[in-house]
Amino acid sequence: MPDELNLSNLTPAQPRKSRKRVGRGLGSGKGRYSGRGIKGQKSRAGTHAPSASFEGGQMPLFMRVPKLRGATSKDAMPIGPFRTYSQPVNLSDLERFEAGEEVTPESLKAKGLIRSVRQDVKLLGSGELKKKLTISVHAASASARKKVEGAGGTLNLLKEPKERKVRRRKAAPAPAEQSEETAADAAEPEAGEA
């Protein structure tokens, strides 16, 4: 390093490399095709690598396998990302509890019957219940409710059950009514003739 710094002996710390200026005429050395060659995949804009699913032109795996039927949009239930899942618990599993004990998602987790208290718990009617229990879960099947109440216990739902939408179909006229109408239509011209 020189003793004295002047504009004449000032140099950068790292050697500078001028950027490649492409497409600036034939005399620049990088004109016409700008160093990309002629046509083809690598001459186009964007990435030159094929997609992860590309299999050399043969039918990709995701197109060969069968598709899941139904609406698969992001907000479709239960296929979309907002699908709901309830953890099933059978009545036979509740035999681990003492008579008169309160069954909640927290107590079920403590006994190792469910994995998480953040997901809904549904009580199913598989098995028999011979103890009087106070059960608080998010949902329950009709058979489970019947068996719990039959054993003298109570069942409380932590979530209001959803009302099922009933599809209305156009009712076709009954065959008897149809025949009466056709008979009345046939009788009208006769009365007019008389």
Contact map, one row per residue, 1 for C-alpha under 8 A:
11100000000000000000000000000000000000000000000000000000000000000000000000000000000000000000000000000000000000000000000000000000000000000000000000000000000000000000000000000000000000000000000000
11111000100000000000000000000000000000000000000000000000000000000000000000000000000000000000000000000000000000000000000000000000000000000000000000000000000000000000000000000000000000000000000000
11111000000000000000000000000000000000000000000000000000000000000000000000000000000000000000000000000000000000000000000000000000000000000000000000000000000000000000000000000000000000000000000000
01111100000000000000000000000000000000000000000000000000000000000000000000000000000000000000000000000000000000000000000000000000000000000000000000000000000000000000000000000000000000000000000000
01111110110000000000000000000000000000000000000000000000000000000000000000000000000000000000000000000000000000000000000000000000000000000000000000000000000000000000000000000000000000000000000000
00011111110000000000000000000000000000000000000000000000000000000000000000000000000000000000000000000000000000000000000000000000000000000000000000000000000000000000000000000000000000000000000000
00001111110000000000000000000000000000000000000000000000000000000000000000000000000000000000000000000000000000000000000000000000000000000000000000000000000000000000000000000000000000000000000000
00000111110000000000000000000000000000000000000000000000000000000000000000000000000000000000000000000000000000000000000000000000000000000000000000000000000000000000000000000000000000000000000000
01001111111000000000000000000000000000000000000000000000000000000000000000000000000000000000000000000000000000000000000000000000000000000000000000000000000000000000000000000000000000000000000000
00001111111100000000000000000000000000000000000000000000000000000000000000000000000000000000000000000000000000000000000000000000000000000000000000000000000000000000000000000000000000000000000000
00000000111110000000000000000000000000000000000000000000000000000000000000000000000000000000000000000000000000000000000000000000000000000000000000000000000000000000000000000000000000000000000000
00000000011111110000000000000000000000000000000000000000000000000000000000000000000000000000000000000000000000000000000000000000000000000000000000000000000000000000000000000000000000000000000000
00000000001111100000000000000000000000000000000000000000000000000000000000000000000000000000000000000000000000000000000000000000000000000000000000000000000000000000000000000000000000000000000000
00000000000111110000000000000000000000000000000000000000000000000000000000000000000000000000000000000000000000000000000000000000000000000000000000000000000000000000000000000000000000000000000000
00000000000111111000000000000000000000000000000000000000000000000000000000000000000000000000000000000000000000000000000000000000000000000000000000000000000000000000000000000000000000000000000000
00000000000101111100000000000000000000000000000000000000000000000000000000000000000000000000000000000000000000000000000000000000000000000000000000000000000000000000000000000000000000000000000000
00000000000000111110000000000000000000000000000000000000000000000000000000000000000000000000000000000000000000000000000000000000000000000000000000000000000000000000000000000000000000000000000000
00000000000000011111000000000000000000000000000000000000000000000000000000000000000000000000000000000000000000000000000000000000000000000000000000000000000000000000000000000000000000000000000000
00000000000000001111100000000000000000000000000000000000000000000000000000000000000000000000000000000000000000000000000000000000000000000000000000000000000000000000000000000000000000000000000000
00000000000000000111110000000000000000000000000000000000000000000000000000000000000000000000000000000000000000000000000000000000000000000000000000000000000000000000000000000000000000000000000000
00000000000000000011111100000100000000000000000000000000000000000000000000000000000000000000000000000000000000000000000000000000000000000000000000000000000000000000000000000000000000000000000000
00000000000000000001111100010110011000000000000000000000000000000000000000000000000000000000000000000000000000000000000000000000000000000000000000000000000000000000000000000000000000000000000000
00000000000000000000111110000111110000000000000000000000000000000000000000000000000000000000000000000000000000000000000000000000000000000000000000000000000000000000000000000000000000000000000000
00000000000000000000111111110110000000000000000000000000000000000000000000000000000000000000000000000000000000000000000000000000000000000000000000000000000000000000000000000000000000000000000000
00000000000000000000001111111111000000000000000000000000000000000000000000000000000000000000000000000000000000000000000000000000000000000000000000000000000000000000000000000000000000000000000000
00000000000000000000000111111111000000000000000000000000000000000000000000000000000000000000000000000000000000000000000000000000000000000000000000000000000000000000000000000000000000000000000000
00000000000000000000000111111110000000000000000000000000000000000000000000000000000000000000000000000000000000000000000000000000000000000000000000000000000000000000000000000000000000000000000000
00000000000000000000010111111110000000000000000000000000000000000000000000000000000000000000000000000000000000000000000000000000000000000000000000000000000000000000000000000000000000000000000000
00000000000000000000000011111110000000000000000000000000000000000000000000000000000000000000000000000000000000000000000000000000000000000000000000000000000000000000000000000000000000000000000000
00000000000000000000111111111111111000000000000000000000000000000000000000000000000000000000000000000000000000000000000000000000000000000000000000000000000000000000000000000000000000000000000000
00000000000000000000011111111111111000000000000000000000000000000000000000000000000000000000000000000000000000000000000000000000000000000000000000000000000000000000000000000000000000000000000000
00000000000000000000001011000111110000000000000000000000000000000000000000000000000000000000000000000000000000000000000000000000000000000000000000000000000000000000000000000000000000000000000000
00000000000000000000001000000111111111000000000000000000000000000000000000000000000000000000000000000000000000000000000000000000000000000000000000000000000000000000000000000000000000000000000000
00000000000000000000011000000111111110000000000000000000000000000000000000000000000000000000000000000000000000000000000000000000000000000000000000000000000000000000000000000000000000000000000000
00000000000000000000010000000110111110000000000000000000000000000000000000000000000000000000000000000000000000000000000000000000000000000000000000000000000000000000000000000000000000000000000000
00000000000000000000000000000000111111000110000000000000000000000000000000000000000000000000000000000000000000000000000000000000000000000000000000000000000000000000000000000000000000000000000000
00000000000000000000000000000000111111100010000000000000000000000000000000000000000000000000000000000000000000000000000000000000000000000000000000000000000000000000000000000000000000000000000000
00000000000000000000000000000000100111110010000000000000000000000000000000000000000000000000000000000000000000000000000000000000000000000000000000000000000000000000000000000000000000000000000000
00000000000000000000000000000000000011111111000000000000000000000000000000000000000000000000000000000000000000000000000000000000000000000000000000000000000000000000000000000000000000000000000000
00000000000000000000000000000000000001111111000000000000000000000000000000000000000000000000000000000000000000000000000000000000000000000000000000000000000000000000000000000000000000000000000000
00000000000000000000000000000000000000111111000100000000000000000000000000000000000000000000000000000000000000000000000000000000000000000000000000000000000000000000000000000000000000000000000000
00000000000000000000000000000000000100111111100100000000000000000000000000000000000000000000000000000000000000000000000000000000000000000000000000000000000000000000000000000000000000000000000000
00000000000000000000000000000000000111111111100000000000000000000000000000000000000000000000000000000000000000000000000000000000000000000000000000000000000000000000000000000000000000000000000000
00000000000000000000000000000000000000111111110100000000000000000000000000000000000000000000000000000000000000000000000000000000000000000000000000000000000000000000000000000000000000000000000000
00000000000000000000000000000000000000000111111000000000000000000000000000000000000000000000000000000000000000000000000000000000000000000000000000000000000000000000000000000000000000000000000000
00000000000000000000000000000000000000000001111100000000000000000000000000000000000000000000000000000000000000000000000000000000000000000000000000000000000000000000000000000000000000000000000000
00000000000000000000000000000000000000000000111111000000000000000000000000000000000000000000000000000000000000000000000000000000000000000000000000000000000000000000000000000000000000000000000000
00000000000000000000000000000000000000001101011111000000000000000000000000000000000000000000000000000000000000000000000000000000000000000000000000000000000000000000000000000000000000000000000000
00000000000000000000000000000000000000000000001111100000000000000000000000000000000000000000000000000000000000000000000000000000000000000000000000000000000000000000000000000000000000000000000000
00000000000000000000000000000000000000000000001111110100000000000000000000000000000000000000000000000000000000000000000000000000000000000000000000000000000000000000000000000000000000000000000000
00000000000000000000000000000000000000000000000011111100000000000000000000000000000000000000000000000000000000000000000000000000000000000000000000000000000000000000000000000000000000000000000000
00000000000000000000000000000000000000000000000001111100000000000000000000000000000000000000000000000000000000000000000000000000000000000000000000000000000000000000000000000000000000000000000000
00000000000000000000000000000000000000000000000000111110000111000000000000000000000000000000000000000000000000000000000000000000000000000000000000000000000000000000000000000000000000000000000000
00000000000000000000000000000000000000000000000001111111100100000000000000000000000000000000000000000000000000000000000000000000000000000000000000000000000000000000000000000000000000000000000000
00000000000000000000000000000000000000000000000000001111111100000000000000000000000000000000000000000000000000000000000000000000000000000000000000000000000000000000000000000000000000000000000000
00000000000000000000000000000000000000000000000000000111110000000000000000000000000000000000000000000000000000000000000000000000000000000000000000000000000000000000000000000000000000000000000000
00000000000000000000000000000000000000000000000000000111111100000000000000000000000000000000000000000000000000000000000000000000000000000000000000000000000000000000000000000000000000000000000000
00000000000000000000000000000000000000000000000000000011111100000000000000000000000000000000000000000000000000000000000000000000000000000000000000000000000000000000000000000000000000000000000000
00000000000000000000000000000000000000000000000000000010111110110000000000000000000000000000000000000000000000000000000000000000000000000000000000000000000000000000000000000000000000000000000000
00000000000000000000000000000000000000000000000000001110111111110000000000000000000000000000000000000000000000000000000000000000000000000000000000000000000000000000000000000000000000000000000000
00000000000000000000000000000000000000000000000000001000001111111000000000000000000000000000000000000000000000000000000000000000000000000000000000000000000000000000000000000000000000000000000000
00000000000000000000000000000000000000000000000000001000000111111000000000000000000000000000000000000000000000000000000000000000000000000000000000000000000000000000000000000000000000000000000000
00000000000000000000000000000000000000000000000000000000001111111100000000000000000000000000000000000000000000000000000000000000000000000000000000000000000000000000000000000000000000000000000000
00000000000000000000000000000000000000000000000000000000001111111100000000000000000000000000000000000000000000000000000000000000000000000000000000000000000000000000000000000000000000000000000000
00000000000000000000000000000000000000000000000000000000000011111110000000000000000000000000000000000000000000000000000000000000000000000000000000000000000000000000000000000000000000000000000000
00000000000000000000000000000000000000000000000000000000000000111111000000000000000000000000000000000000000000000000000000000000000000000000000000000000000000000000000000000000000000000000000000
00000000000000000000000000000000000000000000000000000000000000001111100000000000000000000000000000000000000000000000000000000000000000000000000000000000000000000000000000000000000000000000000000
00000000000000000000000000000000000000000000000000000000000000000111110100000000000000000000000000000000000000000000000000000000000000000000000000000000000000000000000000000000000000000000000000
00000000000000000000000000000000000000000000000000000000000000000011111100000000000000000000000000000000000000000000000000000000000000000000000000000000000000000000000000000000000000000000000000
00000000000000000000000000000000000000000000000000000000000000000001111100000000000000000000000000000000000000000000000000000000000000000000000000000000000000000000000000000000000000000000000000
00000000000000000000000000000000000000000000000000000000000000000000111110010010000000000000000000000000000000000000000000000000000000000000000000000000000000000000000000000000000000000000000000
00000000000000000000000000000000000000000000000000000000000000000001111111010011000000000000000000000000000000000000000000000000000000000000000000000000000000000000000000000000000000000000000000
00000000000000000000000000000000000000000000000000000000000000000000001111110011000000000000000000000000000000000000000000000000000000000000000000000000000000000000000000000000000000000000000000
00000000000000000000000000000000000000000000000000000000000000000000000111110011110000000000000000000000000000000000000000000000000000000000000000000000000000000000000000000000000000000000000000
00000000000000000000000000000000000000000000000000000000000000000000000011111001110000000000000000000000000000000000000000000000000000000000000000000000000000000000000000000000000000000000000000
00000000000000000000000000000000000000000000000000000000000000000000001111111111010000000000000000000000000000000000000000000000000000000000000000000000000000000000000000000000000000000000000000
00000000000000000000000000000000000000000000000000000000000000000000000000111111011100000000000000000000000000000000000000000000000000000000000000000000000000000000000000000000000000000000000000
00000000000000000000000000000000000000000000000000000000000000000000000000011111011100000000000000000000000000000000000000000000000000000000000000000000000000000000000000000000000000000000000000
00000000000000000000000000000000000000000000000000000000000000000000001111011111111000000000000000000000000000000000000000000000000000000000000000000000000000000000000000000000000000000000000000
00000000000000000000000000000000000000000000000000000000000000000000000111111111111000000000000000000000000000000000000000000000000000000000000000000000000000000000000000000000000000000000000000
00000000000000000000000000000000000000000000000000000000000000000000000001100011111000000000000000000000000000000000000000000000000000000000000000000000000000000000000000000000000000000000000000
00000000000000000000000000000000000000000000000000000000000000000000000001111111111100000000000000000000000000000000000000000000000000000000000000000000000000000000000000000000000000000000000000
00000000000000000000000000000000000000000000000000000000000000000000000000001111111110000000000000000000000000000000000000000000000000000000000000000000000000000000000000000000000000000000000000
00000000000000000000000000000000000000000000000000000000000000000000000000001100011111000000000000000000000000000000000000000000000000000000000000000000000000000000000000000000000000000000000000
00000000000000000000000000000000000000000000000000000000000000000000000000000000001111100000000000000000000000000000001100000000000000000000000000000000000000000000000000000000000000000000000000
00000000000000000000000000000000000000000000000000000000000000000000000000000000000111110000000000000000000000000000001111000000000000000000000000000000000000000000000000000000000000000000000000
00000000000000000000000000000000000000000000000000000000000000000000000000000000000011111000000000000000000000000100001111000000000000000000000000000000000000000000000000000000000000000000000000
00000000000000000000000000000000000000000000000000000000000000000000000000000000000001111100000000000000000000000000000011110000000000000000000000000000000000000000000000000000000000000000000000
00000000000000000000000000000000000000000000000000000000000000000000000000000000000000111110100000000000000000001100000011110000000000000000000000000000000000000000000000000000000000000000000000
00000000000000000000000000000000000000000000000000000000000000000000000000000000000000011111110000000000000000000000000000111110000000000000000000000000000000000000000000000000000000000000000000
00000000000000000000000000000000000000000000000000000000000000000000000000000000000000001111111000000000000000000000000000111111100000000000000100000000000000000000000000000000000000000000000000
00000000000000000000000000000000000000000000000000000000000000000000000000000000000000000111111000000000000000000000000000000111100000000000000000000000000000000000000000000000000000000000000000
00000000000000000000000000000000000000000000000000000000000000000000000000000000000000001111111100000000000000001000000000000000000000000000000000000000000000000000000000000000000000000000000000
00000000000000000000000000000000000000000000000000000000000000000000000000000000000000000111111110000000000000000000000000000000100000000000000000000000000000000000000000000000000000000000000000
00000000000000000000000000000000000000000000000000000000000000000000000000000000000000000011111111000000000000000000000000000000111000000000000000000000000000000000000000000000000000000000000000
00000000000000000000000000000000000000000000000000000000000000000000000000000000000000000000111111000000000000000000000000000000000000000000000000000000000000000000000000000000000000000000000000
00000000000000000000000000000000000000000000000000000000000000000000000000000000000000000000011111101010000000000000000000000000000000000000000000000000000000000000000000000000000000000000000000
00000000000000000000000000000000000000000000000000000000000000000000000000000000000000000000001111111000000000000000000000000000001000000000000000000000000000000000000000000000000000000000000000
00000000000000000000000000000000000000000000000000000000000000000000000000000000000000000000000011111000000000000000000000000000001110000000000000000000000000000000000000000000000000000000000000
00000000000000000000000000000000000000000000000000000000000000000000000000000000000000000000000001111100000000000000000000000000001111000000000000000000000000000000000000000000000000000000000000
00000000000000000000000000000000000000000000000000000000000000000000000000000000000000000000000011111110000000000000000000000000000111000000000000000000000000000000000000000000000000000000000000
00000000000000000000000000000000000000000000000000000000000000000000000000000000000000000000000000011111000000000000000000000000000011110000000000000000000000000000000000000000000000000000000000
00000000000000000000000000000000000000000000000000000000000000000000000000000000000000000000000010001111101100000000000000000000000011110000000000000000000000000000000000000000000000000000000000
00000000000000000000000000000000000000000000000000000000000000000000000000000000000000000000000000000111111100000000000000000000000000111000000000000000000000000000000000000000000000000000000000
00000000000000000000000000000000000000000000000000000000000000000000000000000000000000000000000000000011111110000100100010000000000000011000000000000000000000000000000000000000000000000000000000
00000000000000000000000000000000000000000000000000000000000000000000000000000000000000000000000000000001111111000000100000000000000000000000000000000000000000000000000000000000000000000000000000
00000000000000000000000000000000000000000000000000000000000000000000000000000000000000000000000000000011111111100000000000000000000000000000000000000000000000000000000000000000000000000000000000
00000000000000000000000000000000000000000000000000000000000000000000000000000000000000000000000000000011111111111100000000000000000000000000000000000000000000000000000000000000000000000000000000
00000000000000000000000000000000000000000000000000000000000000000000000000000000000000000000000000000000111111111111100000000000000000000000000000000000000000000000000000000000000000000000000000
00000000000000000000000000000000000000000000000000000000000000000000000000000000000000000000000000000000011111111000000000000000000000000000000000000000000000000000000000000000000000000000000000
00000000000000000000000000000000000000000000000000000000000000000000000000000000000000000000000000000000001111111000000000000000000000000000000000000000000000000000000000000000000000000000000000
00000000000000000000000000000000000000000000000000000000000000000000000000000000000000000000000000000000000111111110000000000000000000000000000000000000000000000000000000000000000000000000000000
00000000000000000000000000000000000000000000000000000000000000000000000000000000000000001000100000000000000111111110000000000000000000000000000000000000000000000000000000000000000000000000000000
00000000000000000000000000000000000000000000000000000000000000000000000000000000000000101000000000000000100110011111100000000000000000000000000000000000000000000000000000000000000000000000000000
00000000000000000000000000000000000000000000000000000000000000000000000000000000000000000000000000000000000010011111100000000000000000000000000000000000000000000000000000000000000000000000000000
00000000000000000000000000000000000000000000000000000000000000000000000000000000000000000000000000000000000010000111111000000000000000000000000000000000000000000000000000000000000000000000000000
00000000000000000000000000000000000000000000000000000000000000000000000000000000000000000000000000000000110010000111111100000000000000000000000000000000000000000000000000000000000000000000000000
00000000000000000000000000000000000000000000000000000000000000000000000000000000000000000000000000000000000000000001111100000000000000000000000000000000000000000000000000000000000000000000000000
00000000000000000000000000000000000000000000000000000000000000000000000000000000000011100000000000000000000000000001111110000000000000000000000000000000000000000000000000000000000000000000000000
00000000000000000000000000000000000000000000000000000000000000000000000000000000000011100000000000000000000000000000111111000000000000001110000000000000000000000000000000000000000000000000000000
00000000000000000000000000000000000000000000000000000000000000000000000000000000000001111000000000000000100000000000001111100000000000001110000000000000000000000000000000000000000000000000000000
00000000000000000000000000000000000000000000000000000000000000000000000000000000000001111000000000000000000000000000000111110000000000001111100000000000000000000000000000000000000000000000000000
00000000000000000000000000000000000000000000000000000000000000000000000000000000000000011110000000000000000000000000000011111000000000001011100100000000000000000000000000000000000000000000000000
00000000000000000000000000000000000000000000000000000000000000000000000000000000000000011110000000000000000000000000000001111100000000000001101100000000000000000000000000000000000000000000000000
00000000000000000000000000000000000000000000000000000000000000000000000000000000000000000110000000000000000000000000000000111111000000000000111110100000000000000000000000000000000000000000000000
00000000000000000000000000000000000000000000000000000000000000000000000000000000000000000111000000000000000000000000000000011111000000000000000100000000000000000000000000000000000000000000000000
00000000000000000000000000000000000000000000000000000000000000000000000000000000000000000111000000000000000000000000000000001111100000000000000000000000000000000000000000000000000000000000000000
00000000000000000000000000000000000000000000000000000000000000000000000000000000000000000011000000000000000000000000000000001111110000000000000000100000000000000000000000000000000000000000000000
00000000000000000000000000000000000000000000000000000000000000000000000000000000000000000011011000000000000000000000000000000011111000000000000000110010000000000000000000000000000000000000000000
00000000000000000000000000000000000000000000000000000000000000000000000000000000000000000000001000000000000000000000000000000001111100000000000000000010000000000000000000000000000000000000000000
00000000000000000000000000000000000000000000000000000000000000000000000000000000000000000000001001110000000000000000000000000000111110000000000000000011100000000000000000000000000000000000000000
00000000000000000000000000000000000000000000000000000000000000000000000000000000000000000000000000111000000000000000000000000000011111000000000000010011110000000000000000000000000000000000000000
00000000000000000000000000000000000000000000000000000000000000000000000000000000000000000000000000111110000000000000000000000000001111100000000000010001110000000000000000000000000000000000000000
00000000000000000000000000000000000000000000000000000000000000000000000000000000000000000000000000011110000000000000000000000000000111110000000000000000111100000000000000000000000000000000000000
00000000000000000000000000000000000000000000000000000000000000000000000000000000000000000000000000000111000000000000000000000000000011111000000000000000111100000000000000000000000000000000000000
00000000000000000000000000000000000000000000000000000000000000000000000000000000000000000000000000000111100000000000000000000000000001111100000000000000001111000000000000000000000000000000000000
00000000000000000000000000000000000000000000000000000000000000000000000000000000000000000000000000000001100000000000000111100000000000111111000000000000001111000000000000000000000000000000000000
00000000000000000000000000000000000000000000000000000000000000000000000000000000000000000000000000000000000000000000000111000000000000011111000000000000000011100000000000000000000000000000000000
00000000000000000000000000000000000000000000000000000000000000000000000000000000000000000000000000000000000000000000000111100000000000001111100000000000000011101000000000000000000000000000000000
00000000000000000000000000000000000000000000000000000000000000000000000000000000000000000000000000000000000000000000000001110000000000001111110110000000000010000000000000000000000000000000000000
00000000000000000000000000000000000000000000000000000000000000000000000000000000000000000000000000000000000000000000000001111000000000000011111110000000000000000000000000000000000000000000000000
00000000000000000000000000000000000000000000000000000000000000000000000000000000000000000000000000000000000000000000000000001000000000000001111111000000000000000000000000000000000000000000000000
00000000000000000000000000000000000000000000000000000000000000000000000000000000000000000000000000000000000000000000000000011000000000000000111111100000000000000000000000000000000000000000000000
00000000000000000000000000000000000000000000000000000000000000000000000000000000000000000010000000000000000000000000000000111100000000000001111111110000000000000000000000000000000000000000000000
00000000000000000000000000000000000000000000000000000000000000000000000000000000000000000000000000000000000000000000000000001000000000000001111111111000001000000000000000000000000000000000000000
00000000000000000000000000000000000000000000000000000000000000000000000000000000000000000000000000000000000000000000000000000000000000000000011111111100000000000000000000000000000000000000000000
00000000000000000000000000000000000000000000000000000000000000000000000000000000000000000000000000000000000000000000000000001001100000000000001111111110000000000000000000000000000000000000000000
00000000000000000000000000000000000000000000000000000000000000000000000000000000000000000000000000000000000000000000000000000000100110000000000111111111111000000000000000000000000000000000000000
00000000000000000000000000000000000000000000000000000000000000000000000000000000000000000000000000000000000000000000000000000000000000000000000011111111111000000000000000000000000000000000000000
00000000000000000000000000000000000000000000000000000000000000000000000000000000000000000000000000000000000000000000000000000000000000000000000001111111100000000000000000000000000000000000000000
00000000000000000000000000000000000000000000000000000000000000000000000000000000000000000000000000000000000000000000000000000000111100000000000000111111100000000000000000000000000000000000000000
00000000000000000000000000000000000000000000000000000000000000000000000000000000000000000000000000000000000000000000000000000000001110000000000000011111110000000000000000000000000000000000000000
00000000000000000000000000000000000000000000000000000000000000000000000000000000000000000000000000000000000000000000000000000000001111100000000000011111111000000000000000000000000000000000000000
00000000000000000000000000000000000000000000000000000000000000000000000000000000000000000000000000000000000000000000000000000000000111100000000000011001111100000000000000000000000000000000000000
00000000000000000000000000000000000000000000000000000000000000000000000000000000000000000000000000000000000000000000000000000000000001111000000010011000111110000000000000000000000000000000000000
00000000000000000000000000000000000000000000000000000000000000000000000000000000000000000000000000000000000000000000000000000000000001111000000000000000011111000000000000000000000000000000000000
00000000000000000000000000000000000000000000000000000000000000000000000000000000000000000000000000000000000000000000000000000000000000011111000000000000001111110000000000000000000000000000000000
00000000000000000000000000000000000000000000000000000000000000000000000000000000000000000000000000000000000000000000000000000000000000011110000000000000000111110000000000000000000000000000000000
00000000000000000000000000000000000000000000000000000000000000000000000000000000000000000000000000000000000000000000000000000000000000000110000000000000000011111000000000000000000000000000000000
00000000000000000000000000000000000000000000000000000000000000000000000000000000000000000000000000000000000000000000000000000000000000000000000000000000000011111100000000000000000000000000000000
00000000000000000000000000000000000000000000000000000000000000000000000000000000000000000000000000000000000000000000000000000000000000000010000000000000000000111110000000000000000000000000000000
00000000000000000000000000000000000000000000000000000000000000000000000000000000000000000000000000000000000000000000000000000000000000000000000000000000000000011111000000000000000000000000000000
00000000000000000000000000000000000000000000000000000000000000000000000000000000000000000000000000000000000000000000000000000000000000000000000000000000000000001111100000000000000000000000000000
00000000000000000000000000000000000000000000000000000000000000000000000000000000000000000000000000000000000000000000000000000000000000000000000000000000000000000111110000000000000000000000000000
00000000000000000000000000000000000000000000000000000000000000000000000000000000000000000000000000000000000000000000000000000000000000000000000000000000000000000011111000000000000000000000000000
00000000000000000000000000000000000000000000000000000000000000000000000000000000000000000000000000000000000000000000000000000000000000000000000000000000000000000001111100000000000000000000000000
00000000000000000000000000000000000000000000000000000000000000000000000000000000000000000000000000000000000000000000000000000000000000000000000000000000000000000000111110000000000000000000000000
00000000000000000000000000000000000000000000000000000000000000000000000000000000000000000000000000000000000000000000000000000000000000000000000000000000000000000000011111000000000000000000000000
00000000000000000000000000000000000000000000000000000000000000000000000000000000000000000000000000000000000000000000000000000000000000000000000000000000000000000000001111100000000000000000000000
00000000000000000000000000000000000000000000000000000000000000000000000000000000000000000000000000000000000000000000000000000000000000000000000000000000000000000000000111110000000000000000000000
00000000000000000000000000000000000000000000000000000000000000000000000000000000000000000000000000000000000000000000000000000000000000000000000000000000000000000000000011111000000000000000000000
00000000000000000000000000000000000000000000000000000000000000000000000000000000000000000000000000000000000000000000000000000000000000000000000000000000000000000000000001111100000000000000000000
00000000000000000000000000000000000000000000000000000000000000000000000000000000000000000000000000000000000000000000000000000000000000000000000000000000000000000000000000111110110000000000000000
00000000000000000000000000000000000000000000000000000000000000000000000000000000000000000000000000000000000000000000000000000000000000000000000000000000000000000000000000011111110000000000000000
00000000000000000000000000000000000000000000000000000000000000000000000000000000000000000000000000000000000000000000000000000000000000000000000000000000000000000000000000001111111000000000000000
00000000000000000000000000000000000000000000000000000000000000000000000000000000000000000000000000000000000000000000000000000000000000000000000000000000000000000000000000000111111100000000000000
00000000000000000000000000000000000000000000000000000000000000000000000000000000000000000000000000000000000000000000000000000000000000000000000000000000000000000000000000001111111110000000000000
00000000000000000000000000000000000000000000000000000000000000000000000000000000000000000000000000000000000000000000000000000000000000000000000000000000000000000000000000001111111111000000000000
00000000000000000000000000000000000000000000000000000000000000000000000000000000000000000000000000000000000000000000000000000000000000000000000000000000000000000000000000000011111111100000000000
00000000000000000000000000000000000000000000000000000000000000000000000000000000000000000000000000000000000000000000000000000000000000000000000000000000000000000000000000000001111111110000000000
00000000000000000000000000000000000000000000000000000000000000000000000000000000000000000000000000000000000000000000000000000000000000000000000000000000000000000000000000000000111111111000000000
00000000000000000000000000000000000000000000000000000000000000000000000000000000000000000000000000000000000000000000000000000000000000000000000000000000000000000000000000000000011111111100000000
00000000000000000000000000000000000000000000000000000000000000000000000000000000000000000000000000000000000000000000000000000000000000000000000000000000000000000000000000000000001111111110000000
00000000000000000000000000000000000000000000000000000000000000000000000000000000000000000000000000000000000000000000000000000000000000000000000000000000000000000000000000000000000111111111000000
00000000000000000000000000000000000000000000000000000000000000000000000000000000000000000000000000000000000000000000000000000000000000000000000000000000000000000000000000000000000011111111100000
00000000000000000000000000000000000000000000000000000000000000000000000000000000000000000000000000000000000000000000000000000000000000000000000000000000000000000000000000000000000001111111110000
00000000000000000000000000000000000000000000000000000000000000000000000000000000000000000000000000000000000000000000000000000000000000000000000000000000000000000000000000000000000000111111111000
00000000000000000000000000000000000000000000000000000000000000000000000000000000000000000000000000000000000000000000000000000000000000000000000000000000000000000000000000000000000000011111111100
00000000000000000000000000000000000000000000000000000000000000000000000000000000000000000000000000000000000000000000000000000000000000000000000000000000000000000000000000000000000000001111111110
00000000000000000000000000000000000000000000000000000000000000000000000000000000000000000000000000000000000000000000000000000000000000000000000000000000000000000000000000000000000000000111111111
00000000000000000000000000000000000000000000000000000000000000000000000000000000000000000000000000000000000000000000000000000000000000000000000000000000000000000000000000000000000000000011111111
00000000000000000000000000000000000000000000000000000000000000000000000000000000000000000000000000000000000000000000000000000000000000000000000000000000000000000000000000000000000000000001111111
00000000000000000000000000000000000000000000000000000000000000000000000000000000000000000000000000000000000000000000000000000000000000000000000000000000000000000000000000000000000000000000111111
00000000000000000000000000000000000000000000000000000000000000000000000000000000000000000000000000000000000000000000000000000000000000000000000000000000000000000000000000000000000000000000011111
